[in-house]
Amino acid sequence: MKIYIGADHNGYGLKNKLVDYLKRAGYDVVDEGDDHLDPDDDFPVFAARVATAVLSSEDPDPRGMLLCGSGQGVCMAVNRFKGIRGSLCWDQTSAREARNDDDANVLCLPAKLLESSDANVIVETWLNTPFANAPRFMRRIKEMDSY
């Protein structure tokens, strides 16, 4: 599984910690964010980079992760891309349901609200929860993609 990750200035520090954590855990991680802290950057740029990378990836199950202060901005921006199902997650339950029910392919995190240890737990839950493939969930995803 290839993971594309990006963040604005509010999520920059936590993003770097997550990149290190994920690489140590053996994941193939591509950092789509800045290589330096830029207080004037804009989150839609990183959402577009991650969405484009996920949608064009050769990996059979590519995933994206985005961080900003509240997680709301990157979530709104990434969901503008057809085929992307970005989900704002703040705990294990929201992460589990985003994957199980909605087959979320981009995880959006509120960097201002999470300690790195909490983010690690959310990320692991999200990465390791399979999509349930229930007919009602499949139907709903097809409905979303038709709009």
N, C-alpha and C positions, 0 to 999 in steps of 0.2 A: 504494500500500500504506500503510495506516494502522498505526502502531506505538504500542501502549499500554505504558507503562513505569512501574514502581514499585519501591520499595526501602524496607527498614527502615533504622534508624540505621547499621548496619554497611555498608550499600551506598549510603547517601545521597550521599557525595562522588563515587563512581564513576558513579552514576546521573546526576548533574548533568553530569559530563563527557561521558557518552554522549549525553544529550539534546542538548547543544551540537554534538557531533560529527555526530549523525544529522541535525539541522536544517541544518547547513552542507552536508551531503551531499545535501540536497533531500528528505529523507523528511518525511512528515506525522506528527509526534510529539505524542502526548497524554501529559502527565505525570500519572500516577495516584498519585504519592507526595506526601509532605509538602512544603510550601514552606519548611520550616525543619527543622533537625536536632533530633530529639526522642529522647533516649537511652532513653526509657521506652516507645517505640512497639513494636508487635507485628507481625511479618511476615505472619501470616494475613490481616490487614486489607488489606494491599496486594495479596496474592495474589488475594483475593476481588474487589477492584476491577478488577484487570487481567483476570481470568477473565471477569467479568461484561461488561466492555467488549468483549472479543474476541468473546464469544458473541452479543452484541446489536448488534454493528457492522453498518452498512450496506455497509461496504467489502467487495469480493469476496474479498480475501485479507488479512484483518486478522492482525496478529501481536502478540504480547505479549513483554515482557522483564521479568524480575524479578531483583533482587539482594538477597542477604543475606550474612552472613559466609562461610558455607561453600557457599551455594547450595542445600543440602539442604532446609532448612526451607521455603523458598518453593516448591521443586519438589514436595515432599510436599503442601503446602497447595493448590497450583493444580491438581494432578492429582485432587483430590477432585471436580472439576467435570466432568460428562459432556460430552464433545466437546472437552475440552482435552487436548492431548498436550504436556505440559511436559517439557523435557529439560535435565538438568544438563550443561553443556558447559564444558570447561576448556582446550580447544585446538582447532585447525582440524579435526582428524580427527573428534573427537566432534561438532563442529558440523555438519560435512558429512554424517556418517552419520545424525544426528538428523533432518535434512531429507530426505535422499535415501531413506532406508529407512523412516522412521516418520512423515514429514510433520508433524514437530513444529511446533506453532503458538505455543508459548511457550518462550522461551529463558531458562534460569535460570543465573545466573552467580555464582561464588564471589568476592565482592568482596575478601575478605581475602587472596586468593591471586593476584590479577591486577593488573598495572600497566595504566594506561589504554591504552597502545599495544597491549598484548596483547589487551585486551578489544575494541578497535576491529577487530582482525584477525578475532577469533572472530565478532563481530557481522556483519561484512561477508561472511564465509564462510557463515554461517547464513542471512543474508538473500538471498544470491545463489545458493544451491544449490537447484535445483528438486527436487520430489518425483519419484521415478522412475516412479511409477504401475505398478510391476510387480504382476502378479496376486497374488503371495504377500504383498507389502506391503499391498495393498488388503484381502486376506482377513484379515490380522492386525489391521488397524485396525478392521475391522467386528467382529471377535471382541472386541477391547477395548471397543468401544462397546456391545456387547450385555450386558456385565456390570453 
